[in-house]
Amino acid sequence: MKIKVNNKEMELPAANTLQQVAEALALPERGVAVAVNNRIVPRAEWAAHPVCENDSLVVIKAACGG
Protein backbone atom coordinates (compact mmCIF):
# COMPACT_ATOMS: atom_id res chain seq x y z
CA MET A 1 0.00 0.00 0.00
CA LYS A 2 1.33 3.45 -0.92
CA ILE A 3 0.77 6.31 1.51
CA LYS A 4 2.50 9.61 2.20
CA VAL A 5 4.06 10.17 5.61
CA ASN A 6 5.25 13.73 6.23
CA ASN A 7 5.21 14.33 2.44
CA LYS A 8 7.38 11.28 1.70
CA GLU A 9 5.82 8.48 -0.30
CA MET A 10 6.15 5.12 1.42
CA GLU A 11 5.27 1.59 0.48
CA LEU A 12 3.96 -0.40 3.44
CA PRO A 13 2.62 -3.91 3.72
CA ALA A 14 -1.15 -4.00 3.54
CA ALA A 15 -2.46 -2.21 6.62
CA ASN A 16 -6.08 -1.57 7.36
CA THR A 17 -5.89 0.68 10.42
CA LEU A 18 -3.86 3.58 11.70
CA GLN A 19 -2.68 1.36 14.56
CA GLN A 20 -1.16 -1.09 12.07
CA VAL A 21 0.55 1.75 10.22
CA ALA A 22 1.91 3.14 13.51
CA GLU A 23 3.32 -0.29 14.34
CA ALA A 24 4.88 -0.62 10.87
CA LEU A 25 6.51 2.81 11.33
CA ALA A 26 7.64 1.87 14.87
CA LEU A 27 6.08 5.00 16.37
CA PRO A 28 6.64 5.44 20.11
CA GLU A 29 3.81 4.79 22.57
CA ARG A 30 3.83 8.39 23.87
CA GLY A 31 4.52 11.86 22.57
CA VAL A 32 3.16 11.32 19.06
CA ALA A 33 0.17 12.81 17.25
CA VAL A 34 -1.01 11.68 13.82
CA ALA A 35 -3.20 13.45 11.29
CA VAL A 36 -4.74 11.53 8.40
CA ASN A 37 -5.69 13.72 5.45
CA ASN A 38 -5.33 16.86 7.63
CA ARG A 39 -7.50 15.51 10.45
CA ILE A 40 -5.96 14.69 13.84
CA VAL A 41 -6.92 11.20 14.96
CA PRO A 42 -6.92 10.63 18.74
CA ARG A 43 -4.80 7.64 19.79
CA ALA A 44 -7.89 5.96 21.26
CA GLU A 45 -9.29 5.79 17.71
CA TRP A 46 -6.18 4.46 15.97
CA ALA A 47 -7.28 0.80 16.15
CA ALA A 48 -10.57 1.59 14.40
CA HIS A 49 -9.45 4.35 12.01
CA PRO A 50 -9.04 3.02 8.44
CA VAL A 51 -6.04 3.97 6.32
CA CYS A 52 -6.47 3.72 2.56
CA GLU A 53 -4.18 3.76 -0.46
CA ASN A 54 -2.84 7.28 -1.16
CA ASP A 55 -3.82 8.68 2.26
CA SER A 56 -1.56 11.44 3.57
CA LEU A 57 -0.32 11.16 7.16
CA VAL A 58 1.44 13.80 9.21
CA VAL A 59 3.33 12.47 12.21
CA ILE A 60 4.19 15.01 14.91
CA LYS A 61 6.60 14.04 17.66
CA ALA A 62 6.81 16.03 20.88
CA ALA A 63 10.20 17.52 21.66
CA CYS A 64 11.62 18.88 24.89
CA GLY A 65 13.29 22.21 25.02
CA GLY A 66 12.45 25.79 24.61
C-alpha positions in Angstrom: 0.0 0.0 0.0 1.3 3.4 -0.9 0.8 6.3 1.5 2.5 9.6 2.2 4.1 10.2 5.6 5.3 13.7 6.2 5.2 14.3 2.4 7.4 11.3 1.7 5.8 8.5 -0.3 6.1 5.1 1.4 5.3 1.6 0.5 4.0 -0.4 3.4 2.6 -3.9 3.7 -1.2 -4.0 3.5 -2.5 -2.2 6.6 -6.1 -1.6 7.4 -5.9 0.7 10.4 -3.9 3.6 11.7 -2.7 1.4 14.6 -1.2 -1.1 12.1 0.5 1.7 10.2 1.9 3.1 13.5 3.3 -0.3 14.3 4.9 -0.6 10.9 6.5 2.8 11.3 7.6 1.9 14.9 6.1 5.0 16.4 6.6 5.4 20.1 3.8 4.8 22.6 3.8 8.4 23.9 4.5 11.9 22.6 3.2 11.3 19.1 0.2 12.8 17.2 -1.0 11.7 13.8 -3.2 13.4 11.3 -4.7 11.5 8.4 -5.7 13.7 5.4 -5.3 16.9 7.6 -7.5 15.5 10.5 -6.0 14.7 13.8 -6.9 11.2 15.0 -6.9 10.6 18.7 -4.8 7.6 19.8 -7.9 6.0 21.3 -9.3 5.8 17.7 -6.2 4.5 16.0 -7.3 0.8 16.1 -10.6 1.6 14.4 -9.5 4.3 12.0 -9.0 3.0 8.4 -6.0 4.0 6.3 -6.5 3.7 2.6 -4.2 3.8 -0.5 -2.8 7.3 -1.2 -3.8 8.7 2.3 -1.6 11.4 3.6 -0.3 11.2 7.2 1.4 13.8 9.2 3.3 12.5 12.2 4.2 15.0 14.9 6.6 14.0 17.7 6.8 16.0 20.9 10.2 17.5 21.7 11.6 18.9 24.9 13.3 22.2 25.0 12.4 25.8 24.6 
